[in-house]
């Protein structure tokens, strides 16, 4: 396939998620929220209109042997029906899971330099066969993150960012053991089944290996196991969650094979068997994990590509018609950490001041608001020529706004908005998260000085 999770939305097939490591992800142009309006399954140039088709039929058309071409006609997320589409040519292939990666940022503030480590976790992976075969270096997100943190520490990292953006989940046990690297041994998540039986899942093996400043960076596409990890770090007061409210996928599913008939395998049935709950007793279902520090739409950078998804409420469990509701159960025992209410109040105030004083963010916010007004209008011209002229005016305005922002950031101007897809744009969210790490470092230093001073008296 192309490495994308698809769903039905009105008469369209909508991209729910671009899977890390797949053909679409490597290409970089397909985004969550985009709608597929046409498919050329052979790359011959003959595009079949699929608006109004059943999801299963569109998926069947897109799928094919590895290393074969497929062309999709894409209506960008947030654009009204009838707006300009673009053609996306891909080569089908297998989705190869990407491992955790690291980066060391050197951030300057007021003449001082700070080393901030970043660990990106695209999913929670575990090579069962490799472990059973006795391989010493079998892939495991926990093992890899443990190694990367050790490398960052040796490189001088004083603070750490866990980047869980676009992490749709994976192996639950990996999320639990990975949480242990920061919160130590103890409860991580609770599970309640349909018969109201509750099980507390604990980290029993991993010891905490990082006690320095910690930020967890999330977005609307952080889901399932990544929400469990972020929630545990937040509930233990071990780190600060920064970004956007997460997806809200807090249900437990089991997959059952439908009874085989001879050589025919009819398929599989996925049943919801229970829900996940935080150690505080709150479910991650529907509401997701609310960040301690919410990044503005400008910092999320996504609005440049599809402005109707500034808030992203049309993506996530809460957007599903029959999603199970949020609820609570009794909390289980857990320890508190260094990130308390007073610390969070200081961090939030510092972040809000930076956002209000950042001229680039202020300009970007203004353009996002203008773009939103262009795309959120409730009425459209019925006359075809007037509608086309109106769409052209909006396209030109959006393009002009975007090019002004690109020029201010010393980036080359573009001729069409589609060129933004795949461009190496500034990672504003990561920059903001690194500033929060520096705040934590300074608060930690101030606390140490106060403790030393009081001990002298």
Beta strands, then each sheet from edge to edge (+ up, - down):
strand 1: 4-9
strand 2: 12-18
strand 3: 35-40
strand 4: 48-49
strand 5: 69-75
strand 6: 86-91
strand 7: 101-109
strand 8: 112-120
strand 9: 159-163
strand 10: 186-193
strand 11: 198-203
strand 12: 213-218
strand 13: 240-243
strand 14: 251-257
strand 15: 268-277
strand 16: 293-294
sheet 1: 1+ 2- 3+ 4-
sheet 2: 1+ 2- 3+ 5- 6+
sheet 3: 7+ 8- 9- 12- 13- 16-
sheet 4: 11+ 10- 15+ 14-
end
